[in-house]
Amino acid sequence: MAALCIGQTAVPAVGYECRPDATGAAAGKSFGGSAPAATGGAQNLGKGFFCPPCITRFPPNFVRQLSIKARRNCSNIGVAQVVAASATDRPAAVAAAMAAAPAAEATEGLQLGGGGAPAAAVNGANEVLLESLMDSGVSSFPCKDTQEAKNHPSQRSSTLAVHGGERTRRPKVQDTLTIPICQTSTYTFKDTAELIAFQEGTFTSFEYGRYGNPTTNAVEEKISSLEGAETTLLSASGMCAATTMLLALVPAGGHIVTTTDCYRRTRQFIQTVLPKMSITTTVVDPADVTALQLALEQNNVSLFFSESPTNPYLRCIDIELVSKLCHEHGALVCIDGTFATPINQQALALGADLVLHSATKYLAGHNDVLAGSLSGSKQCLSAVRALHNILGGVVDPNAAYLILRGLKTLNLRVNQQNRTALQLSQALEAHPKVARVHYPGLESHPEHHIAKRQMTGYGGVISFEINGDLETTSKFIDGLRIPYIAPSLGGVESLVEQPTIISYWDQTPAERARLGIKDNLVRFSCGIEDFQDLYNDVMQSLDAL
Ligand SMILES: Cc1ncc(COP(=O)(O)O)c(C=O)c1O
């Protein structure tokens, strides 16, 4: 049977398909492929749709009679038949469907996804709408919504990284396994009636590239499934995600709390741009809960924003405790989880309202694309999304595809990077030419007890201090053969940097000292090269000092 179901998630009506289930791959194989269905007698229904020949039409009440469970069951033959039957006879019926749709909204909705607006359900209306959708290019229905996937015991992060967001977000282009790159700036409407239906929420599609794109949506869905989030907004960079979020969620004259160790540009935005809107900030040490409590009591705090682990010292926030305290004072919590990834840390499950990523790093994972993501509840994200639609920091569909592709191996990459970094950090800590290692997986780390509790792996970045000055540290870096000297982290290639030189060279030594950036600090981002090769390389360069 064809694995088709009528899902309840918001799915644009661009034409989505789910693959046949494993057991029924041979039957009723294709709804929309150019290749003939495996069933010898499949009918060609025009526009490349195929379905089993035995089903020609279903009774008008058939869909309504299906149980909700059956409607959501991807392998339910009844649902498959609904779809198949709807494809057997498709007079142009858009107008009739649109006329029927409002009535359907008032009743038990058989939602075809899409913006949460019920699309059809009443008596014959379902049939009409299904037919109209076939006419309009929708060949089938979502297979598995992300909530279902999340709850499914077999769908853990590895599975979600590969399949999340792709089963329900599959624009119909032949029988491609991969999500197509929808390289378009705008979207078309068949006629004015369809446009009005779109405006009124009874027909779901896209309008303009700044407001959404099917390829981008697939990435957003995949990240949502990995983070356990209701929704995700993908944007052009991590900074774009952070700045849009801060501008949207903190009112003029508002107050935020942030932490001392932080990506430099985020700190700059907080210190130089937000004050223009009279937004003030309290900066606390990542572990100083008393200071946080005081800040919450003395200010009307709108938002707590911190990385965890932080850049570059990998300090960790007790996300559960911080979220509890902030929520008691009505403040939102946003965690920049770039260094953690959703594989190692589930900030939302720990209590945060929002989780942000520089998707440039681990999520995309190949040092070839910039992007940012923000995940959370629809309610939290709605103001951010609205501002994003105005500011326009959209990611290009090609870049979105690279992220989608990169995400599929997130679990494999991150687990390897976790292992390499932990072993390397232990070796570094034991080396006489190393003064100190900053890695949350080490017992010497000030928040190791927190990291151990809230992370399942400690990430691929190690910061460490060479026993020596600026020049000795540069010598160590120059002596390495495998890692590139470059900013960024989280990609398949190992990267190494001396923060003083790469990020803070324009600052005076006094200013660097004030920010805690030491001349002998090295930040090493483990790639996915063989551990032994990286180990040998680091050791030979240390031994040469
Ligand atoms: C923790 C963290 N957050 C945000 C950013 C900004 O991300 P992007 O470079 O994608 O704008 C960075 C960049 O290095 C980062 O390290």
The ligand as an ORCA input file, in Angstrom:
! r2SCAN-3c Opt
* xyz 0 1
  C      28.430     30.899     20.044
  C      28.231     31.669     18.780
  N      27.036     32.215     18.534
  C      26.798     32.930     17.406
  C      27.791     33.120     16.478
  C      27.506     33.901     15.236
  O      27.223     33.019     14.201
  P      27.449     33.373     12.650
  O      28.921     33.446     12.434
  O      26.776     32.256     11.938
  O      26.786     34.697     12.419
  C      29.040     32.555     16.673
  C      30.112     32.714     15.672
  O      31.210     32.245     15.832
  C      29.280     31.814     17.864
  O      30.460     31.262     18.128
*
